[in-house]
Amino acid sequence: MAATSVIPSSFVYEDLVSKVQIIQNQIFNIQDVLTDRWKNEKRKRDELKSRSLVFIDPYGNRTINKYMDHEFIHTIIQKYKKDYVPKYLQKWIKIGIMKGNRILSLNNYELKSTVSHFVNGYEFMTYGEVIVWIEKDDHVLFEKMVLRVMVTDSIEKVKEQLKKHREFDNIELKSCITNAQPNEENWNEGTILKSEDTIMSRQLYEENCIIMAKVTKEKVNH
């Protein structure tokens, strides 16, 4: 009886990964070729399907660009951030969608999709995330929240978001730079945030910048 050879699973896996990478590279190469033709050959441009997508920049300005159906969303987003988002915001800014009055992030499936996945005129918006620590009692900052905001949002709008998660009559906000859970010393040395301040004016987009919240009087439900 002839002996059968067993191929280690690790080699099969590595071979599969290698083939997937080759296919991905071929897709990107084809995309580059089609993009060049679309830009340089008007006849080819008319033959290839395309649609317009709307992007809203950090300041609320709308940009409408036409993209080919085969282009990948994550590639378009990277290029948009490079071309339209100021350098000092590029690390902080994310791209999502607005549903009602809520900002939603794009999931992996949407990021890996092509333009054809979205309807003509679909809107994408820029936003960022700020970390808020809400104090409970006895100077213990216990609850960490992540809020999605626009760079032009006011501190009053941040308070409105917080009210959706916790009821209060009055709340005081301060900011500080720290990469750890804040303490009372951070609070005492923090910068007071006024209702008319904005994410931009107080540079709350900076790395390790957080918001501390102290509820001064909570509502009591009877």
C-alpha positions in Angstrom: 0.0 0.0 0.0 1.5 3.3 -1.1 2.1 5.8 1.7 0.2 9.0 1.4 1.9 12.3 2.1 0.3 14.8 4.5 0.6 18.5 3.7 0.9 20.6 6.8 -2.1 22.9 7.2 0.2 25.8 7.7 1.5 25.5 4.2 -2.0 25.3 2.8 -3.0 28.4 4.8 0.1 30.4 3.6 -0.6 29.4 0.0 -4.2 30.6 0.3 -3.1 33.9 1.8 -0.6 34.3 -1.0 -3.2 33.7 -3.6 -5.6 36.1 -2.0 -2.9 38.8 -2.0 -2.2 38.2 -5.7 -5.9 38.5 -6.5 -6.2 41.7 -4.5 -3.1 43.2 -6.3 -4.7 42.3 -9.6 -7.9 44.0 -8.7 -6.0 47.2 -7.6 -4.0 47.1 -10.9 -7.2 46.8 -13.0 -8.8 49.6 -11.0 -5.8 51.9 -11.7 -6.0 51.1 -15.4 -9.7 51.9 -15.5 -9.2 55.1 -13.5 -6.6 56.3 -16.0 -8.8 55.6 -18.9 -11.8 57.3 -17.3 -9.7 60.4 -16.7 -8.0 60.5 -20.1 -10.4 59.0 -22.6 -13.8 60.6 -22.9 -15.2 57.8 -24.9 -14.2 55.3 -22.2 -15.6 57.6 -19.6 -19.0 57.4 -21.2 -18.8 53.6 -21.4 -18.0 53.0 -17.7 -20.8 53.3 -15.1 -20.4 56.0 -12.5 -22.4 57.9 -9.9 -22.0 61.0 -7.8 -21.3 60.9 -4.0 -21.6 63.8 -1.6 -19.0 64.5 1.1 -19.6 67.0 3.9 -16.3 68.4 5.2 -15.4 69.3 8.8 -16.8 72.8 8.4 -20.1 71.7 6.9 -19.3 72.4 3.2 -20.6 69.9 0.6 -18.5 68.5 -2.1 -20.0 66.5 -5.0 -17.7 64.2 -7.0 -18.3 61.6 -9.6 -16.8 58.2 -9.1 -16.8 55.0 -11.1 -18.9 52.1 -9.9 -15.9 49.8 -9.5 -13.9 52.1 -7.2 -13.6 51.1 -3.5 -15.1 53.2 -0.8 -12.1 53.0 1.5 -9.8 54.2 -1.3 -12.1 57.2 -2.0 -12.3 58.1 1.7 -8.5 58.0 2.0 -8.1 60.3 -1.0 -10.9 62.6 0.2 -9.3 63.1 3.6 -5.9 63.8 2.0 -7.4 66.4 -0.4 -10.1 68.0 1.7 -9.4 67.6 5.4 -6.8 69.9 7.0 -3.6 68.1 8.0 -4.1 68.9 11.7 -7.4 67.1 11.6 -6.6 64.1 9.4 -5.6 61.8 12.3 -8.8 62.7 14.3 -11.3 62.8 11.5 -13.4 59.8 10.5 -16.0 59.4 7.7 -19.5 58.2 8.5 -23.1 58.9 7.6 -25.9 60.8 9.3 -29.1 58.9 10.1 -31.8 61.1 11.6 -29.8 63.1 14.2 -27.2 60.4 14.8 -23.8 60.0 13.4 -23.1 56.4 12.4 -19.7 55.0 11.5 -19.1 52.9 8.4 -18.7 49.2 9.0 -16.1 47.0 7.4 -18.5 45.7 4.8 -19.3 49.3 3.7 -15.7 50.3 3.7 -14.7 47.4 1.5 -17.7 47.9 -0.9 -17.5 49.6 -4.2 -19.3 52.8 -5.3 -22.0 50.7 -6.9 -23.1 49.6 -3.4 -24.4 53.2 -2.8 -27.2 55.1 -4.6 -26.5 58.2 -6.6 -26.1 61.3 -4.4 -25.4 59.3 -1.2 -24.1 61.5 1.5 -21.0 60.9 3.7 -19.9 63.2 6.5 -16.8 63.9 8.5 -16.8 63.6 12.3 -14.6 62.9 15.2 -14.8 61.3 18.6 -14.3 62.8 22.0 -13.9 60.9 25.3 -16.0 62.1 28.2 -15.5 61.0 31.8 -18.5 61.6 34.0 -18.0 62.0 37.7 -20.3 59.9 40.0 -19.8 60.9 43.7 -17.0 61.5 46.1 -14.7 62.8 43.3 -14.7 59.4 41.5 -14.6 59.7 37.7 -16.2 56.4 36.8 -18.1 56.5 33.6 -16.3 56.7 30.3 -18.3 57.7 27.2 -17.3 58.2 23.6 -19.3 60.9 21.7 -19.3 61.4 18.0 -19.1 65.1 17.2 -18.4 67.5 14.4 -15.5 69.9 14.8 -17.9 72.9 14.7 -20.2 71.5 17.4 -20.6 73.7 20.5 -20.1 72.5 24.1 -23.8 73.1 24.6 -24.4 70.4 21.9 -22.0 68.1 23.8 -24.2 68.6 26.9 -27.3 67.7 24.9 -25.7 64.4 23.8 -24.8 63.7 27.5 -28.4 64.3 28.5 -29.5 61.5 26.3 -27.5 59.1 28.4 -28.0 60.6 31.9 -30.5 63.1 33.3 -29.2 66.2 35.1 -30.2 69.7 35.9 -26.7 71.2 35.6 -23.4 69.9 34.5 -19.9 71.5 34.4 -17.4 70.5 31.8 -13.6 70.8 31.8 -10.9 69.6 29.5 -7.4 68.3 30.0 -4.7 66.3 28.3 -4.1 62.8 29.8 -3.8 59.2 28.5 -5.3 57.7 31.7 -8.5 57.9 33.7 -8.5 61.4 35.1 -8.5 62.2 38.9 -9.4 65.2 41.1 -6.1 66.9 40.3 -6.9 66.8 36.6 -10.3 68.3 37.4 -8.8 71.1 39.5 -6.2 72.0 36.9 -8.6 71.5 33.9 -9.7 74.2 31.5 -13.3 75.3 32.0 -15.5 74.7 28.9 -18.2 77.3 28.2 -21.4 76.5 26.4 -20.4 78.7 23.4 -17.0 77.1 23.0 -16.6 74.6 20.2 -14.6 71.4 19.6 -12.4 73.5 17.3 -12.0 76.6 19.5 -10.9 74.5 22.5 -8.8 72.1 20.3 -10.6 69.0 21.7 -9.4 67.1 18.7 -5.8 67.0 20.0 -4.4 63.6 20.9 -5.2 62.5 24.5 -7.5 65.4 25.0 -10.5 64.4 27.1 -13.6 66.1 28.6 -14.4 65.8 32.3 -18.0 66.2 33.4 -19.3 66.9 36.9 -23.0 66.7 37.6 -23.9 69.4 40.1 -27.5 68.5 40.7 -29.4 65.5 39.3 -33.0 65.2 38.5 -34.9 62.8 40.9 -37.7 60.8 39.3 -40.7 60.1 41.5 
